[in-house]
Amino acid sequence: MTSARTLRDHLPTPIARTAGAVRRRLKGLRYSYAQLPEFPQVADTPVRLFIGPTNSAGQGYAWARAADTIEGVSAVSFSVHRKGQFQFKDDYGVPLNWFGQSRWQRAQEKHVLGSYTHVLMESLRPLFGARGLKDGFTEIQQLKDAGIKPALLFHGSDIRLPSRHAKRERWSPFIPGDPLTDRLEAQAARFAELVEAADVPVFVSTVDLLDDVPQAQWLPVAIDPAPWAQAARPLFSTDRPVVAHVPSSAQLKGSDVIDEVLTGLADSGLVEYRRISGVTHGQMPAVIGDADIVVDQLRIGLYGVAAAEALAAGRLVVSYVGSAVRDQVRSLTGREVPIVEADPDSLGGVITDLLSDRTAAAEQATAGPAFVAELHDGRRSARALTDWLDPKESL
């Protein structure tokens, strides 16, 4: 039997979007007379920050905890819980069915507009529920009218323009005519226009995105290094070195090439290759800590949460960072990115070279935890938010 999702895939985009909203509303009727989920208690501080609604890679929650360390600031993270997706820790969230339910939407709107002084809107997504809106642009004006200071935060594919990336990066995964590329191109172009029209502060989580949003400020990804360090075994302490790859998006990370190269090395007996999937975030420190080398990605030219976590575990991280990102990080922080550079052509040779001198490779890996402790344990993220969250500037 043809599923409803398959039918919607063949409808024009505006009709499919409306059909999806109607479906969510109908499913949400079951909650109309149920007790609403509790909203978090809001602290009595001069600055009260709300972050949501995507909590991508758990960063909304991590930045909220970073903001909590600023004097006079309290923060709450919110996210929409979707079936089939990993649920990262947040302060509160609702399933997608609630997000489409009008009674909850009214309560959420009242809670946010009546409780917070600042709102960090992730990926230009609506905060007050799925109401047939393509984005959260109209809510930005609502926030301003309520005396709240909004800002925008982008994580990556939400604002990265594929055509610009393809011109800049030799190994770019973006190809005109590819469905993912075309969808992201349209979204990024539209969001870029909305960013200009919104006239609010903008943050980006990785420095490569400063090419797409030059007026933005870097808000470094933040992690708790402790679980990663605690779960890590000594490097090269097994019979065969373990190389792991954990793709969040196989197409964007170049997993096809990574699989081919590492499977070949495994077949030759040089390494044990582990392609990781279906593991919860809570289980990931043990998984990464049991690897010697983590191959992150070979296509985009950046490093993000997954690389920072592997560095915190003291693993050798191999990835295509690119000279532009390395130069930008050096300029902003004075630090060298301690990730071993590789690309689709060089990955096999890079791994082989690392394994040819394991003592030197293990010494190289020791730079990772210190790098994360300085740039990605939340303290630098708090500093990036401080000027915007200055209590003296609050309304």
RANORNOR-V537562 format. One record per pair of residues at least 4 apart in sequence whose ideal C-beta (glycine too) atoms are under 8 Angstrom apart, sorted by the first residue. I is the first residue (numbers start at 0). GAP is how many residues later the second one is. D is the distance in whole Angstrom. If there is no record, write none. Layout:
BEGIN
[[I	GAP	D] [I	GAP	D]]
END
This chain:
BEGIN
[[1	4	5] [1	5	6] [2	4	7] [3	4	6] [3	19	7] [4	4	7] [5	4	7] [6	4	7] [7	8	5] [7	11	6] [7	12	6] [8	7	7] [10	4	5] [10	5	4] [10	8	7] [11	4	7] [12	4	6] [13	4	6] [14	4	6] [15	4	6] [16	4	7] [16	115	7] [16	117	7] [17	4	6] [17	114	6] [18	4	6] [19	4	6] [20	4	6] [20	79	7] [20	109	6] [20	110	7] [20	111	4] [21	4	6] [22	4	6] [23	4	6] [23	72	7] [23	73	7] [23	75	7] [23	76	3] [23	77	8] [23	106	6] [24	4	7] [24	75	5] [24	76	7] [24	77	7] [26	70	5] [26	73	7] [27	4	7] [27	69	5] [27	70	7] [27	72	5] [27	73	3] [27	74	7] [27	76	8] [28	72	8] [29	4	7] [29	67	8] [30	66	7] [30	67	6] [30	70	5] [30	72	7] [30	73	7] [31	69	7] [31	71	6] [35	67	7] [35	68	6] [35	71	5] [36	55	7] [36	57	6] [36	61	7] [36	67	8] [37	54	7] [38	53	7] [38	68	7] [38	69	8] [38	72	5] [39	36	5] [39	51	5] [39	52	5] [41	6	6] [41	32	7] [41	34	7] [41	73	4] [41	74	7] [42	5	7] [42	31	4] [44	27	6] [44	28	6] [44	29	4] [45	26	5] [45	27	8] [45	71	8] [45	345	4] [45	348	6] [46	23	8] [46	25	6] [46	26	4] [46	27	7] [46	70	5] [46	71	6] [46	342	5] [46	343	8] [46	344	5] [46	347	6] [47	25	8] [47	26	6] [47	27	8] [47	28	8] [47	67	6] [47	68	5] [47	69	5] [47	70	7] [48	15	7] [48	18	5] [48	24	6] [48	25	7] [48	26	4] [48	27	7] [48	67	7] [48	68	7] [48	69	5] [48	70	7] [48	71	7] [48	336	8] [48	340	6] [49	25	8] [49	26	5] [49	28	7] [49	62	6] [49	65	7] [49	66	4] [49	68	7] [49	69	5] [49	70	7] [49	77	8] [50	4	8] [50	9	4] [50	10	8] [50	12	6] [50	13	5] [50	16	8] [50	24	6] [50	25	7] [50	26	5] [50	27	7] [50	68	8] [50	69	5] [50	71	7] [50	102	8] [51	8	6] [51	25	6] [51	26	3] [51	27	6] [51	68	8] [51	69	7] [51	70	6] [51	75	6] [52	25	6] [52	26	6] [52	27	5] [52	68	8] [52	69	6] [52	72	5] [52	73	7] [52	74	6] [53	6	7] [53	25	6] [53	26	7] [53	68	4] [53	69	5] [53	71	6] [53	101	7] [54	4	7] [54	5	4] [54	6	6] [54	22	6] [54	23	8] [54	24	4] [54	33	6] [54	35	5] [54	38	7] [54	67	7] [55	4	7] [55	66	7] [55	67	7] [55	99	5] [56	31	7] [56	98	8] [56	164	7] [56	191	8] [56	247	7] [56	248	4] [56	249	8] [57	4	6] [57	30	3] [57	31	6] [57	32	8] [57	223	6] [57	247	8] [58	4	6] [58	96	7] [58	146	6] [58	162	6] [58	163	7] [58	246	7] [59	4	6] [59	17	4] [59	18	7] [59	19	6] [59	30	7] [59	60	8] [59	62	6] [60	4	7] [60	16	4] [60	18	8] [60	27	6] [60	28	5] [60	29	5] [60	30	7] [61	4	7] [61	159	7] [61	160	4] [61	161	7] [61	162	8] [61	316	6] [61	319	7] [62	4	6] [62	12	7] [62	14	8] [62	57	7] [62	156	7] [62	159	6] [62	315	8] [62	318	6] [62	322	7] [63	4	7] [63	11	4] [63	12	6] [63	13	4] [63	27	7] [64	4	8] [64	10	7] [64	157	8] [64	313	6] [65	156	5] [65	312	4] [65	313	7] [65	315	4] [65	316	4] [65	319	7] [66	6	5] [66	7	8] [66	8	4] [66	315	6] [66	318	6] [66	322	7] [67	5	7] [67	6	6] [67	7	5] [68	309	7] [68	310	7] [68	313	5] [69	312	5] [69	315	7] [69	316	6] [69	319	6] [71	319	4] [72	316	5] [72	318	8] [75	15	5] [75	16	7] [75	40	8] [76	13	5] [76	14	5] [76	15	8] [77	12	6] [77	13	7] [77	14	6] [77	15	6] [77	49	7] [78	9	7] [78	11	5] [78	14	4] [79	13	6] [79	14	6] [79	15	8] [79	16	6] [79	19	5] [80	4	8] [80	6	6] [80	12	5] [80	13	7] [80	14	5] [80	15	7] [81	13	8] [81	14	5] [82	12	8] [82	13	7] [85	194	6] [85	195	6] [86	6	8] [87	193	6] [93	4	4] [93	5	6] [93	10	7] [94	4	7] [95	4	7] [95	34	7] [96	4	7] [97	6	5] [98	5	7] [98	6	8] [98	30	5] [98	31	5] [99	29	7] [99	30	5] [100	4	7] [100	28	7] [101	4	6] [101	27	8] [102	4	7] [103	4	6] [103	25	7] [104	4	6] [104	23	6] [104	24	3] [104	26	6] [105	4	6] [106	4	6] [107	4	6] [107	19	7] [107	20	5] [107	21	6] [108	4	6] [108	19	4] [108	20	8] [108	33	8] [109	4	6] [110	4	6] [111	4	6] [111	7	7] [111	15	6] [111	16	7] [111	31	8] [112	29	7] [112	30	7] [112	33	4] [112	35	7] [113	32	8] [115	32	6] [116	30	8] [116	31	6] [116	32	7] [116	277	5] [116	278	7] [117	30	7] [117	31	5] [117	32	8] [117	33	7] [117	270	7] [117	271	6] [117	276	7] [118	8	7] [118	24	5] [118	29	6] [118	30	7] [118	31	5] [118	32	7] [119	30	8] [119	31	5] [119	32	8] [119	33	5] [119	83	7] [120	4	7] [120	6	6] [120	15	5] [120	18	7] [120	19	7] [120	29	6] [120	30	7] [120	31	6] [120	32	7] [121	31	5] [121	32	8] [121	33	7] [122	30	7] [122	31	6] [122	32	6] [122	35	4] [122	36	8] [123	11	5] [123	12	5] [123	13	7] [123	28	6] [123	30	8] [123	34	7] [123	67	5] [123	70	6] [123	71	8] [124	10	7] [124	11	6] [125	4	7] [125	5	7] [125	7	5] [125	9	7] [125	10	4] [125	13	6] [126	9	6] [126	12	6] [127	11	6] [127	14	8] [132	5	7] [132	6	8] [134	55	8] [134	56	7] [134	59	6] [135	4	7] [136	4	8] [136	57	5] [136	60	7] [136	61	7] [137	4	7] [138	4	6] [139	4	7] [139	10	5] [139	58	5] [139	60	6] [140	4	6] [141	4	6] [142	5	4] [142	6	8] [142	7	4] [143	4	7] [143	6	7] [146	248	5] [147	247	7] [148	51	8] [148	239	7] [148	244	8] [148	245	7] [148	246	7] [149	48	8] [149	50	5] [150	49	5] [150	50	4] [150	51	7] [150	52	6] [150	237	6] [151	43	6] [151	46	7] [151	48	6] [151	49	7] [151	50	5] [151	51	7] [152	49	8] [152	50	5] [152	51	7] [152	52	7] [152	66	7] [153	4	5] [153	5	4] [153	37	8] [153	48	7] [153	49	8] [153	50	5] [153	51	7] [153	55	6] [153	59	7] [153	62	7] [154	49	8] [154	50	5] [154	51	8] [155	4	6] [155	49	7] [155	50	6] [155	53	7] [155	144	8] [155	146	8] [155	148	7] [156	27	6] [156	31	8] [156	92	8] [156	95	7] [157	29	7] [157	30	7] [157	33	7] [158	29	6] [158	32	5] [158	33	7] [158	36	8] [158	45	7] [158	50	6] [158	53	5] [158	54	6] [159	4	8] [159	5	6] [159	24	7] [159	28	6] [159	48	8] [159	49	6] [159	52	5] [160	4	7] [160	24	7] [160	27	4] [160	28	7] [160	31	7] [160	51	6] [161	4	6] [161	10	8] [161	12	4] [161	19	5] [161	22	5] [161	23	5] [161	26	7] [162	4	7] [162	11	7] [162	13	8] [162	22	6] [163	4	6] [163	47	7] [163	48	7] [164	4	6] [164	7	5] [164	9	6] [164	135	8] [165	6	4] [165	8	5] [165	9	8] [167	4	7] [167	43	7] [167	133	8] [167	156	8] [168	130	8] [168	131	7] [168	132	5] [168	153	7] [169	173	8] [170	83	7] [170	127	6] [170	128	5] [170	130	8] [170	149	6] [170	172	6] [170	173	6] [171	127	6] [171	128	8] [172	8	8] [172	78	6] [172	79	5] [172	81	7] [172	126	4] [172	127	7] [173	4	7] [173	7	4] [173	10	7] [173	11	8] [174	6	6] [175	5	6] [175	6	7] [176	4	7] [176	5	7] [177	4	7] [178	4	6] [179	4	6] [179	71	6] [180	4	6] [181	4	7] [182	4	6] [183	4	6] [184	4	6] [185	4	6] [186	4	6] [187	4	6] [187	24	7] [188	4	7] [189	4	6] [190	4	6] [191	4	7] [191	20	7] [191	21	8] [192	4	6] [193	4	6] [194	7	6] [194	18	6] [200	16	7] [200	187	5] [201	11	6] [201	13	6] [201	14	4] [201	15	7] [202	13	6] [202	14	5] [202	15	7] [202	16	4] [202	181	7] [202	182	8] [203	5	4] [203	6	6] [203	8	8] [203	9	6] [203	12	5] [203	13	8] [203	14	6] [203	15	7] [204	4	7] [204	13	8] [204	14	6] [204	15	7] [204	16	5] [204	99	7] [205	12	8] [205	15	7] [205	96	5] [205	97	7] [205	98	5] [205	119	8] [206	11	5] [206	95	7] [206	118	6] [206	121	4] [206	122	6] [206	125	7] [207	92	7] [207	93	6] [207	94	4] [207	114	8] [207	116	7] [207	117	5] [207	120	8] [208	4	6] [208	7	7] [209	4	6] [209	6	6] [209	8	7] [209	118	7] [210	113	8] [216	167	6] [217	114	6] [217	166	7] [218	162	6] [218	165	5] [218	166	7] [219	155	6] [219	156	6] [219	160	5] [219	161	5] [219	164	7] [220	83	6] [220	84	5] [220	87	6] [220	155	6] [220	160	8] [221	154	6] [221	155	7] [221	156	4] [221	159	4] [222	5	7] [222	82	7] [222	85	5] [222	86	6] [222	89	6] [222	149	7] [222	153	6] [222	154	7] [222	155	8] [223	4	8] [223	153	7] [223	154	8] [224	4	6] [224	87	4] [224	144	6] [224	147	5] [224	148	6] [224	151	8] [224	152	6] [225	4	6] [226	4	6] [226	58	4] [227	4	7] [227	57	5] [227	60	7] [227	61	7] [227	81	5] [227	82	8] [227	84	4] [227	85	4] [228	83	6] [228	84	6] [228	85	7] [228	140	6] [229	55	7] [230	54	4] [230	55	5] [230	57	7] [230	58	4] [230	59	8] [230	82	7] [231	53	8] [231	56	8] [231	57	4] [231	81	4] [231	82	5] [231	83	7] [232	4	6] [232	56	6] [232	57	6] [234	57	5] [234	79	7] [234	80	7] [234	81	7] [234	123	8] [234	126	7] [234	127	4] [234	130	6] [235	5	6] [235	56	6] [235	122	5] [235	125	8] [235	126	6] [237	4	6] [237	34	8] [237	54	8] [239	29	7] [239	30	8] [239	31	6] [239	32	5] [240	29	8] [240	30	5] [240	31	7] [240	51	4] [240	52	7] [240	114	6] [240	117	8] [241	29	7] [241	30	5] [241	32	6] [241	48	6] [241	49	5] [241	50	5] [241	51	7] [242	19	6] [242	22	7] [242	23	8] [242	28	5] [242	29	7] [242	30	5] [242	31	7] [242	48	7] [242	49	7] [242	50	5] [242	51	8] [242	52	6] [242	108	7] [243	29	8] [243	30	5] [243	31	8] [243	32	6] [243	43	7] [243	44	7] [243	47	4] [243	49	7] [243	50	5] [243	51	7] [244	10	7] [244	13	5] [244	14	8] [244	17	7] [244	28	8] [244	29	7] [244	30	6] [244	31	7] [244	49	7] [244	50	5] [244	51	8] [245	30	4] [245	31	8] [245	33	8] [245	38	7] [245	41	8] [245	42	8] [245	48	7] [245	60	6] [246	6	5] [246	8	4] [246	11	8] [246	30	8] [246	50	8] [247	4	8] [247	5	7] [247	58	7] [248	4	6] [249	5	4] [249	6	7] [250	4	8] [251	45	7] [251	47	6] [251	48	6] [252	5	7] [252	43	7] [252	44	4] [252	45	7] [252	46	6] [252	47	7] [253	4	6] [253	43	6] [253	44	4] [253	45	4] [253	66	8] [253	90	6] [254	4	6] [254	20	8] [255	4	7] [256	4	6] [256	41	6] [256	87	5] [256	90	7] [257	4	6] [257	37	5] [257	40	6] [257	89	7] [258	4	6] [258	16	6] [259	4	6] [260	4	7] [260	86	5] [260	87	5] [260	90	8] [261	4	6] [261	9	7] [261	11	4] [261	33	7] [261	85	8] [261	89	7] [262	4	6] [262	10	6] [263	4	7] [263	84	7] [264	5	5] [264	6	5] [264	8	7] [264	83	7] [264	86	6] [264	87	8] [265	4	7] [265	5	6] [265	6	6] [265	7	4] [269	81	8] [269	82	7] [269	85	7] [270	22	8] [270	80	7] [270	84	7] [273	13	8] [273	17	7] [275	11	6] [278	4	5] [278	5	6] [278	8	6] [279	4	7] [282	4	6] [283	4	6] [283	25	7] [284	4	6] [284	24	8] [284	28	7] [285	4	6] [286	4	7] [287	6	6] [287	21	6] [287	22	5] [287	25	5] [287	27	6] [288	24	5] [288	26	8] [290	19	8] [290	24	6] [291	23	7] [291	24	6] [292	22	7] [292	23	5] [292	24	8] [292	25	6] [292	58	7] [292	61	7] [293	12	8] [293	13	8] [293	16	4] [293	21	5] [293	22	7] [293	23	5] [293	24	7] [294	23	5] [294	24	7] [294	47	7] [294	52	7] [294	56	8] [295	7	7] [295	10	6] [295	11	5] [295	14	7] [295	21	6] [295	22	7] [295	23	4] [295	43	8] [296	22	6] [296	23	6] [297	21	7] [297	22	5] [297	44	7] [297	45	6] [297	46	5] [297	49	6] [298	21	7] [298	45	8] [299	20	7] [300	19	6] [300	20	7] [300	21	4] [300	23	7] [300	24	6] [301	19	7] [301	20	7] [301	23	6] [302	4	4] [302	5	7] [302	14	8] [302	16	6] [302	18	6] [302	22	7] [302	34	6] [302	36	6] [303	4	7] [304	4	6] [305	4	7] [306	4	6] [306	10	5] [306	12	6] [306	32	6] [307	4	6] [307	64	5] [307	68	5] [308	4	7] [309	5	5] [309	7	5] [309	58	7] [310	4	7] [310	6	6] [310	27	7] [310	28	7] [310	57	3] [310	58	7] [310	60	6] [310	61	5] [311	56	7] [311	57	6] [311	60	4] [311	61	8] [311	64	8] [312	55	8] [312	56	8] [313	51	5] [313	52	7] [313	54	6] [313	55	6] [314	50	6] [314	53	7] [315	24	6] [315	38	6] [315	45	6] [315	46	8] [315	48	7] [315	49	5] [316	21	8] [316	22	5] [316	23	7] [316	51	7] [317	21	7] [317	22	5] [317	23	8] [317	24	5] [317	29	7] [317	32	6] [317	33	7] [317	36	8] [318	20	5] [318	21	8] [318	22	8] [318	23	7] [319	21	7] [319	22	6] [319	23	5] [320	4	5] [320	5	6] [320	16	6] [320	18	5] [320	20	6] [321	4	7] [322	4	6] [323	4	6] [324	4	6] [324	12	7] [325	4	6] [325	10	7] [325	11	5] [326	4	6] [327	4	6] [328	4	6] [328	6	6] [328	7	8] [328	8	5] [329	4	7] [329	5	7] [329	6	6] [329	7	8] [332	41	8] [332	42	6] [332	47	8] [334	36	6] [334	39	7] [334	40	7] [335	31	8] [336	34	7] [337	26	7] [337	27	8] [337	29	4] [337	30	5] [337	33	5] [339	10	6] [339	14	7] [339	24	7] [340	9	8] [341	4	5] [341	5	5] [341	8	4] [341	9	8] [342	4	7] [345	4	5] [346	4	6] [347	4	6] [348	4	6] [349	4	7] [350	4	6] [351	4	6] [352	4	8] [353	4	8] [353	7	4] [354	6	7] [356	4	6] [357	4	6] [358	4	7] [359	4	6] [360	4	7] [361	4	7] [365	4	8] [366	4	6] [367	4	6] [368	4	6] [369	4	6] [370	4	6] [370	5	8] [371	4	5] [371	5	6] [372	4	5] [373	6	7] [374	5	5] [375	4	7] [375	5	8] [377	4	6] [378	4	7] [379	4	7] [380	4	7] [381	4	6] [384	4	5] [385	4	7] [387	5	8] [389	4	7]]
END
